[in-house]
């Protein structure tokens, strides 16, 4: 089951960077938190408006783009 529908890109939000449901959390910033050593549960605790599926969507997006598949988020949430 893909969660990529949670990833949006809107020029008015974070300069069009892929973000989570238009909430101004970019995929990049969430991945940076995880790569710094935070667990998914710690991120969710610090950012209560995020959901576990949002974090999984960010990871799915990263996996696809790391594999050089082009992923284009559609529309705003």
N, C-alpha and C positions, 0 to 999 in steps of 0.2 A: 504494500500500500504506500503510495507516494504521498508525501506531505508538502510537496512543492507549491501547492496552492496557498500556503501560508507566507510564501516569499513574494514580496511585491516590489515594484520599481516605479516610483513616481518622481518626476523632475522637481516637484514642490517639496518633497520629503527627502532629506539627506542627499540632496543633489542627484537624485536618481539612483543612488547606490542600492543594491538589493537589501531590503529590510524586512523585518517581521511584521506582517499584518498592518503595515503603515504606522507602527508605533514608534518610529524613530530609533529603533534598535537595529543597527546594520548587522548583516550576517558576519561581516569582518570583525566587528567589535565583540560579538558573542564568541567567535572562534578564538580571538585573542584572550578572552577570559579563560576559556578552556585550556588553551596552550600555556597559560601562565600557571596552571595547576588547580584551578577551581574545578570542583565537580559540578555536574549538572544540577544536583540538589542545592549546592551553595549559590549558584547563579539564580536559580528559581527563588531561593529564600531572599536574596538581595533585590530581586526585581519581580515583585509579586504579580505584576500584570502580564508576565510571561508564563507560558504553559510548557509542559514537558514536550508536547508535539512541536512547539516552536523551536526548541533546542534540537530536536531530531530533524526538523526541516532544515535548519542551518547546517547540520552535519551532512545531510543528504545532498544539499546544494554544493557543499565543499567537495564532497566525494565525486560528484559529477563533473565539476569544473576542474578538479585536479586531474581527472582522466581525460581532459581536453575536449569533453563534450560541451558544446555551447548550450547554455541554459539562459533563456530570456524570460524573466518574470513578467507576467501579464497583469496589467491593471493595478489599481489600488484596492486595499481591503475595505 
